[in-house]
Amino acid sequence: MSVYARNFTKALSEHGHEVVMISQYREDPTGVRIYGGGPPPDETWMEVHGLRSVGEEQGAIDPPADFEGDARAMIARAEQLHAEHPFDVVHAQYAYPTGLAAMEVSRRLSIPNVVSIQGGDGHWVGLCCTTHHRAMQAVLNHSMALIIGCDSFRDEVVENHGTAPRRFTVIPGATNTDLFQPRSAEPGTLRSPARLLYHGRVDQRKGSLDFIRCGKRLVDEGFDLRLIVSGIGPDFEATEALARELGMADRTDFPGEVGYTDAPHRYHSGDLFLSPTYAEGFSNTILEAMACGLPIVSTRTVGVVDCIRDNENGLLVEAGDLDALTSATRSLLQQPELRHRLAMTALREVQTRYTWPVVAKQIEEVYTSLIGRPIDTSWTSIISLDEQAAEADLSCPFRTEPHLL
């Protein structure tokens, strides 16, 4: 279960809604290494049903991945639960495969559907193969409502898939500002050694390797630093290996995955937050770092530029520009007034614009707008969920590496 889903459902519950979640999980070694394993935890504010994604696991063990089978399993579970206690709306967090499954649930049960476009939905899914292209065309052009986190990500999806911009409702991500708070009354204070924090999916597409290279350059310049790479992901081992290769192993900690309620302490372990990402939908980790009072260095990339403005509430560099990343981090290490100003501006903004009560109300309004509207079922002429994995375009890289989806 994602942090976004956990917080969002809690906010809906606090607004008086009954929430049922079907959450996929993996138990295979690759899935556990990248995502953490086991079914989702029970939550007091909603009914949670874990559903093992055996089709996705198959892609890591004995390809190809059977995303179609996982979608059919989700649909069957939703129909079963609806028979016990009817739903009023079905909302999928991703376009594929969950969004397609939600549209089929909507078609079968005659209830409105909403799909949130996130992460790989915009960056690479649908550009990878003909099967996923058809799936994305069905979701993007025929779901009743599309929610997306920011203008820049919407523009990328429009460019990649030709979707009409008016189809999207832009609603930003949010964070729990009661839980995520600064560790001190003076944000921007450095300890000795100064601590650079990377937190999130440990993935070279998120900049984990650039983070290590940047730290190495600054240490070579004479800065006394400690690097913290927090989280798990597909490039965890590669990032560890790079730290060893560059002689940074004794200066770099890899504390691994952290539970949500303990995550603020992980942010508090850092003095500066570096997110050298190449691709985002809308960065929850940046919002959490803002709420924790950390000065931020990130990149001018989709999903970041909508919440971070260079030299106003953070510093921005071009993705992959190691010289610029090092220079920006050096500036923060050397300028206490800059650190404090950026951190305080970011903190004030996250407390007023990116809180869950504000964001959940906007999503609730989308639900209300769909009541009584006809359901578009014409997408079934584009793709059918009766198709088997063997019928899919098996040239797709995600059939053998589904964790990259």
URCORDA-V608126 format. One record per pair of residues at least 24 apart in sequence whose ideal C-beta (glycine too) atoms are under 7 Angstrom apart, sorted by the first residue. I is the first residue (numbers start at 1). GAP is how many residues later the second one is. D is the distance in Angstrom with one decimal. If there is no record, write none. Layout:
i-><I,I>
gap-><GAP,GAP>
d-><D,D>
//
This chain:
i-><1,2,3,3,4,4,5,6,7,7,7,8,9,9,10,11,11,11,12,13,13,15,15,19,19,20,20,20,20,21,21,21,22,22,22,22,22,23,23,23,24,24,24,25,25,25,26,26,26,27,28,28,28,30,30,31,31,31,33,34,34,34,34,36,36,49,49,51,56,59,59,59,60,60,63,63,64,64,64,64,65,65,65,66,67,68,68,68,68,69,70,71,71,71,71,72,74,74,75,75,75,78,79,82,87,89,89,89,92,93,94,94,95,95,95,95,96,96,96,96,96,96,99,99,100,100,100,100,103,103,103,103,104,106,107,107,110,112,112,112,112,112,113,113,114,114,114,114,114,115,115,115,116,117,117,117,118,119,120,122,122,122,122,122,123,125,126,126,127,128,128,128,129,129,129,130,131,131,131,132,134,134,135,136,137,137,138,138,138,140,142,142,142,144,144,144,144,145,145,145,147,147,147,149,149,149,149,150,150,150,151,152,152,152,152,153,153,153,153,156,169,171,171,171,172,172,172,173,173,173,173,174,174,174,174,174,174,175,175,175,175,175,175,176,177,177,177,177,179,180,180,180,180,180,181,181,181,182,182,182,183,183,183,186,187,187,187,187,187,188,188,188,188,188,190,191,192,193,193,193,194,194,194,194,194,195,195,195,195,195,196,196,196,196,196,196,197,197,197,197,197,197,197,197,198,198,198,198,199,199,199,199,199,200,200,201,201,202,202,202,202,202,202,202,203,203,203,204,204,205,205,206,207,207,207,207,208,208,209,209,209,210,210,210,211,211,212,212,212,212,212,212,213,214,214,214,214,214,215,216,216,217,218,218,218,219,223,225,226,226,227,227,228,228,228,228,229,230,230,230,231,232,232,234,234,263,264,267,267,268,270,272,272,272,274,276,277,277,277,278,278,280,287,287,290,290,290,290,291,291,293,293,294,295,295,295,295,296,297,297,297,297,312,313,313,313,313,314,314>
gap-><39,91,257,281,169,280,88,254,167,169,349,352,36,37,35,345,346,349,348,32,33,345,349,26,27,26,27,61,67,25,27,28,27,29,52,55,56,25,27,28,27,29,46,25,27,28,27,30,31,25,29,32,33,30,373,26,29,372,199,198,199,200,369,196,221,28,32,26,346,340,341,343,342,343,336,337,325,330,335,336,333,334,337,323,30,317,319,320,321,320,27,26,29,30,314,313,24,27,26,29,30,27,29,27,24,25,278,281,24,25,24,27,26,30,41,44,25,29,36,39,40,43,40,44,35,38,39,285,36,39,40,276,281,269,268,270,265,32,258,259,261,263,30,31,30,31,33,252,253,24,28,31,31,29,31,40,163,162,285,31,34,35,38,159,156,280,34,35,33,268,269,270,264,266,267,263,261,262,265,264,248,249,248,25,24,245,241,244,245,27,234,236,237,226,229,231,232,24,221,225,24,216,219,24,132,133,154,132,153,156,155,150,151,153,154,128,129,149,150,146,197,188,191,192,110,182,187,109,111,114,181,113,180,181,182,184,185,109,112,113,116,175,179,180,114,173,174,178,85,84,87,108,111,112,83,110,111,110,111,165,85,109,110,154,106,153,156,157,160,107,148,151,152,155,81,80,32,31,32,33,29,30,31,77,139,31,33,74,75,76,29,31,32,74,76,78,31,33,70,72,73,75,76,77,30,31,32,76,31,32,67,68,86,31,85,30,32,27,29,30,31,33,34,37,30,31,32,31,34,73,74,71,68,69,70,71,27,31,29,30,33,66,112,115,63,65,27,30,31,34,36,40,109,60,108,111,112,115,33,30,32,109,108,111,112,32,110,26,25,27,24,25,25,27,41,42,25,25,28,36,26,24,25,169,170,25,28,25,27,24,24,25,57,60,55,49,24,27,42,41,42,24,63,67,56,57,59,60,56,59,50,54,49,37,44,47,48,50,28,31,32,35,33,29,32,33,36,28,32>
d-><4.1,6.8,5.8,5.9,6.5,6.0,5.7,6.6,6.8,5.7,5.3,6.4,6.8,5.0,5.2,4.2,6.4,3.5,5.9,3.8,6.0,6.2,6.0,7.0,3.8,6.6,4.6,5.9,6.9,5.7,5.1,6.8,5.0,5.5,5.8,5.5,6.3,6.3,5.8,6.9,5.4,4.2,6.8,5.5,6.1,6.8,5.7,6.5,5.5,6.2,4.2,5.6,5.9,4.0,6.3,6.0,6.7,6.9,6.8,6.3,5.8,5.4,4.8,6.6,5.4,6.3,7.0,5.9,4.6,5.8,6.1,3.9,6.5,6.9,5.6,4.4,5.5,5.2,3.7,6.9,6.7,5.0,4.2,4.1,4.5,6.5,5.8,6.3,5.5,6.7,5.9,4.3,5.9,4.2,5.6,6.1,6.7,4.3,5.3,5.3,5.6,4.6,6.5,5.5,5.6,6.5,5.3,6.7,6.8,6.5,5.6,5.8,4.2,6.8,6.1,4.5,6.7,5.3,6.3,5.1,6.5,6.9,4.4,6.7,5.4,6.4,5.9,6.6,6.6,6.9,5.9,6.2,5.3,5.7,6.5,4.8,6.4,5.3,3.8,6.9,6.7,7.0,5.7,5.1,6.6,4.5,6.4,6.2,6.9,5.6,4.5,5.8,4.6,5.9,4.6,6.1,4.3,4.5,5.7,5.5,5.1,4.2,6.6,6.3,4.8,6.5,6.8,5.9,6.0,5.0,6.1,6.1,3.9,5.7,3.5,4.4,4.3,4.4,6.6,6.3,5.3,4.4,5.5,5.8,7.0,5.7,3.9,4.5,5.1,6.8,4.7,6.2,3.7,5.4,6.5,6.6,6.7,6.4,5.2,6.1,5.3,6.6,6.5,5.3,5.4,2.9,6.7,5.2,6.0,3.5,6.0,4.5,6.4,5.5,5.4,5.3,6.5,5.2,5.2,5.0,5.8,6.2,4.8,6.0,6.1,6.1,6.4,4.3,5.3,6.0,6.7,7.0,4.9,5.7,4.7,6.9,3.9,6.6,4.2,5.2,5.3,6.5,5.9,6.3,5.2,6.4,5.3,5.3,6.0,5.2,7.0,5.0,3.7,5.3,6.9,6.6,6.7,5.8,3.0,6.6,3.9,7.0,7.0,6.9,3.2,6.3,3.7,6.0,6.3,5.4,6.4,3.3,3.9,4.6,4.9,5.9,6.4,4.1,5.4,4.8,6.9,6.7,5.5,5.2,5.9,4.9,6.1,6.4,4.9,4.6,6.0,5.2,7.0,6.6,5.4,5.7,4.9,6.6,6.9,6.6,2.6,6.8,5.2,7.0,6.9,5.0,6.5,5.7,4.1,5.9,6.1,6.7,5.5,5.2,4.3,6.0,4.1,6.2,5.0,5.9,3.6,5.6,4.5,5.6,4.5,5.5,5.2,4.8,6.8,5.1,5.4,4.8,6.6,2.9,5.0,6.5,5.6,4.5,6.9,6.1,5.6,4.1,6.1,6.2,5.5,5.7,6.2,4.9,5.2,6.5,6.2,6.9,5.7,6.8,6.4,4.9,5.1,6.0,6.2,4.5,5.4,4.7,6.3,6.3,6.4,6.5,5.9,6.4,5.8,7.0,5.9,4.3,5.0,6.9,5.8,5.8,5.2,5.7,6.5,5.2,6.4,6.1,4.9,5.6,6.7,6.8,6.2,4.0,6.3,6.6,6.2,6.9,6.7,5.5,6.5,5.6,6.0,6.6,6.9,4.7,6.8,5.6,5.7,5.2,4.0,6.3,6.9,4.2,6.8,4.8,5.1,5.3,6.4,5.2,4.4,5.0,4.8,6.5,6.7,4.8,5.4,6.7,6.1,5.9,4.3,4.0,6.0,5.7,6.2>
//
